[in-house]
Protein backbone atom coordinates (compact mmCIF):
# COMPACT_ATOMS: atom_id res chain seq x y z
CA UNK A 1 0.00 0.00 0.00
CA UNK A 2 1.82 3.10 -1.23
CA UNK A 3 1.15 6.45 0.37
CA UNK A 4 0.21 9.41 -1.79
CA UNK A 5 3.12 11.87 -2.18
CA UNK A 6 1.63 14.30 0.34
CA UNK A 7 1.09 11.51 2.91
CA UNK A 8 4.59 10.14 2.29
CA UNK A 9 6.17 13.55 2.88
CA UNK A 10 4.09 14.05 6.04
CA UNK A 11 5.05 10.62 7.39
CA UNK A 12 8.71 11.16 6.54
CA UNK A 13 8.71 14.60 8.18
CA UNK A 14 7.09 13.18 11.32
CA UNK A 15 9.65 10.37 11.36
CA UNK A 16 12.62 12.71 10.99
CA UNK A 17 11.31 15.11 13.66
CA UNK A 18 10.61 12.34 16.18
CA UNK A 19 13.95 10.61 15.47
CA UNK A 20 15.97 13.82 15.79
CA UNK A 21 14.02 14.70 18.93
CA UNK A 22 14.81 11.29 20.41
CA UNK A 23 18.48 11.64 19.53
CA UNK A 24 18.68 15.15 20.98
CA UNK A 25 16.90 14.17 24.18
CA UNK A 26 19.31 11.27 24.67
CA UNK A 27 22.22 13.72 24.33
CA UNK A 28 20.60 15.93 27.00
CA UNK A 29 20.09 12.90 29.24
CA UNK A 30 23.73 11.87 28.76
CA UNK A 31 24.90 15.35 29.79
CA UNK A 32 22.69 15.19 32.88
CA UNK A 33 23.95 11.70 33.73
CA UNK A 34 27.58 12.80 33.39
CA UNK A 35 26.83 15.83 35.56
CA UNK A 36 25.36 13.54 38.24
CA UNK A 37 28.35 11.23 38.00
CA UNK A 38 31.11 13.83 38.07
CA UNK A 39 29.40 16.79 39.75
CA UNK A 40 31.01 18.20 42.88
CA UNK A 41 28.08 20.27 44.09
CA UNK A 42 25.56 18.17 46.03
CA UNK A 43 22.63 20.40 45.10
CA UNK A 44 23.42 20.09 41.40
CA UNK A 45 23.76 16.31 41.63
CA UNK A 46 20.45 16.04 43.48
CA UNK A 47 18.74 18.38 40.99
CA UNK A 48 19.66 16.49 37.83
CA UNK A 49 17.74 13.32 38.71
CA UNK A 50 14.28 14.92 38.63
CA UNK A 51 15.30 16.58 35.35
CA UNK A 52 16.39 13.18 34.02
CA UNK A 53 13.06 11.67 35.06
CA UNK A 54 11.11 14.42 33.28
CA UNK A 55 13.27 14.05 30.18
CA UNK A 56 12.64 10.31 30.04
CA UNK A 57 8.92 10.47 30.77
CA UNK A 58 7.93 13.42 28.62
CA UNK A 59 10.48 13.51 25.79
CA UNK A 60 12.53 10.34 25.29
CA UNK A 61 9.79 7.71 25.65
CA UNK A 62 7.21 9.58 23.52
CA UNK A 63 9.82 10.40 20.86
CA UNK A 64 10.99 6.78 20.71
CA UNK A 65 7.46 5.47 20.28
CA UNK A 66 6.71 8.12 17.66
CA UNK A 67 9.93 7.30 15.76
CA UNK A 68 9.07 3.60 15.79
CA UNK A 69 5.48 4.16 14.64
CA UNK A 70 6.34 6.69 11.94
CA UNK A 71 9.22 4.52 10.74
CA UNK A 72 6.88 1.58 10.23
CA UNK A 73 4.37 3.83 8.44
CA UNK A 74 7.11 5.23 6.18
CA UNK A 75 8.45 1.80 5.30
CA UNK A 76 5.02 0.29 4.61
CA UNK A 77 3.93 3.32 2.59
CA UNK A 78 6.93 3.44 0.27
CA UNK A 79 8.73 1.16 -2.16
CA UNK A 80 11.36 0.41 0.48
CA UNK A 81 8.96 -1.83 2.36
CA UNK A 82 9.39 -3.09 5.90
CA UNK A 83 11.10 -6.40 5.13
CA UNK A 84 12.47 -5.93 1.60
CA UNK A 85 15.90 -4.41 2.33
CA UNK A 86 18.41 -5.35 4.99
CA UNK A 87 19.07 -1.74 5.98
CA UNK A 88 15.37 -1.15 6.73
CA UNK A 89 15.15 -4.40 8.68
CA UNK A 90 18.33 -3.56 10.62
CA UNK A 91 17.03 -0.07 11.39
CA UNK A 92 13.72 -1.53 12.56
CA UNK A 93 15.47 -4.04 14.82
CA UNK A 94 17.73 -1.34 16.29
CA UNK A 95 14.74 0.90 16.95
CA UNK A 96 12.67 -1.88 18.53
CA UNK A 97 15.61 -2.98 20.68
CA UNK A 98 16.38 0.58 21.79
CA UNK A 99 12.72 1.22 22.59
CA UNK A 100 12.34 -1.99 24.61
CA UNK A 101 15.51 -1.33 26.61
CA UNK A 102 14.36 2.24 27.17
CA UNK A 103 10.93 1.16 28.41
CA UNK A 104 12.50 -1.33 30.84
CA UNK A 105 15.05 1.23 32.01
CA UNK A 106 12.56 4.12 32.31
CA UNK A 107 10.94 2.51 35.34
CA UNK A 108 14.18 2.75 37.35
CA UNK A 109 14.86 6.47 36.94
CA UNK A 110 11.94 7.32 39.21
CA UNK A 111 13.71 5.50 42.05
CA UNK A 112 16.81 7.62 41.63
CA UNK A 113 14.76 10.82 41.47
CA UNK A 114 13.11 9.78 44.75
CA UNK A 115 16.49 9.11 46.38
CA UNK A 116 17.72 12.53 45.22
CA UNK A 117 14.62 14.22 46.66
CA UNK A 118 14.93 12.66 50.12
CA UNK A 119 15.95 15.08 52.77
CA UNK A 120 19.44 14.83 54.13
CA UNK A 121 22.46 16.97 54.67
CA UNK A 122 22.51 19.63 51.96
CA UNK A 123 26.15 18.94 51.19
CA UNK A 124 25.86 15.13 51.02
CA UNK A 125 25.20 13.03 47.95
CA UNK A 126 23.99 9.48 48.57
CA UNK A 127 26.43 7.00 47.06
CA UNK A 128 23.57 5.44 45.11
CA UNK A 129 23.37 8.61 43.00
CA UNK A 130 26.95 8.14 41.77
CA UNK A 131 25.88 5.12 39.71
CA UNK A 132 27.50 5.12 36.24
CA UNK A 133 24.72 3.06 34.63
CA UNK A 134 22.80 6.19 33.59
CA UNK A 135 25.75 7.43 31.55
CA UNK A 136 26.44 3.95 30.17
CA UNK A 137 22.82 3.36 29.12
CA UNK A 138 22.44 6.75 27.50
CA UNK A 139 25.83 6.46 25.81
CA UNK A 140 24.89 3.04 24.44
CA UNK A 141 21.50 4.33 23.35
CA UNK A 142 23.17 7.23 21.57
CA UNK A 143 25.40 4.80 19.65
CA UNK A 144 22.39 2.71 18.61
CA UNK A 145 20.53 5.81 17.41
CA UNK A 146 23.58 7.01 15.49
CA UNK A 147 23.87 3.58 13.84
CA UNK A 148 20.21 3.79 12.77
CA UNK A 149 20.86 7.28 11.39
CA UNK A 150 23.84 6.07 9.37
CA UNK A 151 21.72 3.24 7.93
CA UNK A 152 19.01 5.71 6.94
CA UNK A 153 21.45 8.05 5.21
CA UNK A 154 23.70 5.55 3.43
CA UNK A 155 21.12 2.81 2.71
CA UNK A 156 23.58 -0.05 2.15
CA UNK A 157 22.66 -2.41 -0.67
CA UNK A 158 21.14 -5.77 -0.01
CA UNK A 159 17.71 -7.20 -0.55
CA UNK A 160 16.22 -9.81 1.76
CA UNK A 161 14.88 -13.10 0.43
CA UNK A 162 11.39 -11.72 0.82
CA UNK A 163 12.38 -8.60 -1.13
CA UNK A 164 13.78 -10.72 -3.94
CA UNK A 165 10.55 -12.75 -4.13
CA UNK A 166 8.43 -9.59 -4.20
CA UNK A 167 10.63 -8.09 -6.92
CA UNK A 168 10.47 -11.24 -9.07
CA UNK A 169 6.65 -11.26 -8.90
CA UNK A 170 6.29 -7.57 -9.75
CA UNK A 171 4.83 -6.83 -13.19
N, C-alpha and C positions, 0 to 999 in steps of 0.2 A: 504494500500500500504506500504509494509515493505521496508525499505532501505537496500541495501547491507551492509555487515559489514563495509567496508571501508567508505561508505557514512554515516553510522550511527556514526562511530567514529569521522569523520570530523564534522558532525553536532553537536555532543555532545561537542567536543572540542571548536567549535565556540561559543556554548551556554555558556559553563563554562567561557571562556575568556571574553565574553561580559558582563556576569553577575558579575563576579569578578571586571571587570573594572568599571561597574556602581556602585557597592558597594564602591569600593575604591574612586571613584570620589565624591561620596556623603559624605564620611568621610572628604575628603579635603575641600569640600564646607562647611561642618559643622564647621571645624576648622576656615576657613575664616570668616564665619558668627559670630562665637564666638569672634574672634579677632575684628571684626567691632563693636560688641556690647559692649565689655569690654575694648577695647583698649584705652590707655590714650594719645597716640601720634596721633595728627590730620593727619599727613602725612600718617601714617600707615593705619588709618581708611579709609581715602580717597583712598588709593591704593588698598585695598582689593576688592572694588566693581568692578572695571574693571577685576580683576582676577576672581571674581565670575562669571561675565558675560561670560568670555572666557571659563571657566570650564563648565558652563551650555551649551553654544552653541556648543562647539567643542568636549566635552567628554561625559557629562551626557546624553544629548538628543540622540546623536547617539548610545551610549551604551545601553540605554533603548530600543530603537527601534530594535537594533540588538538582544538583549536578548529576546524580545518578539517574533520576527520573528524566531529566531533559536529555541526557546522553542516550538513554534507551529510545526516547521519542525521535531524536535526530537520526539514530542509526536505522530504526525501523521505517522512517519516512524518507530515506534517501537510498540511492543505489549502493551505498556502502553495505547496508544490511547489518544485522546484529552478529551473525555468525559466519559471514562470507569471507572476511579477511582477518588474518592473524592479529594485525595491529588493533583492530576494533575489539576483538575477543580479549586480547591482553589488557587493553585499556579498561574494558568492562570488569575483568577479574581484579585488576588493581583497585578500581573504584569500589567494587563490592567488598573486597578485603579491607580496604581502608575504612569504609563506612562501618563494617561490623566491628572492627577493633575499636573504632571511635565510640560506638554505642556501648560497648562493654566497658570501656575506660571512663566514659562520661559519668557513670554512676559513682566513681570513686572520688572525683574532684570535690563533690559536696562535702565529703568527710574532711578533706584538708581545709576547706573554707571554714567549716565548723571549728576545727582545731585552732585555726588562726584567729577566730573571733572570740574564743574563750578568754576570759579575763585572766590576767597574770601580771607579773612584773612588766612594766612598759619597755624595759630594755632587754627582756629575755625572748629568745626565739625557741620554741619547742624543737627538739632534735628531729622530730617527725617531719617538720616543714623543710628540712634540708635534704629531702629525698630527691635524688637525681632522675627518678623515673619520669617525671614530667618533661624534663628537657630531652630525655632519650626518646620518649614516645612522640613528642612533637617534632623532634629532629628526624626520626624515622618516617613519620607521616609526611613531612615536607619532602623527603627523598622520593617517596611513593608518588606524591602529587606531581613532582617535577618529572618523574619517569613517564607518567601518563601524559603530561604536556608535551614531552619530546615525541612520544608516539603520535600524538595528534598533529604535530607540526610536520614531522618527517614522513609519516605514513609508510613504513617499510613494506616492501613487496612481500607477497605471499598470500595465497588463497587457500582457505581450508578445503577439506574434502567436500563439505556441504556446498561451499561456494563454487567449486568446480562443477558439481552436479547441477546446480542452479544455472550456471553459465552454459553448460552443454545442452540444457533443455530450453534455453531462451530462443525465441524465434529469430 
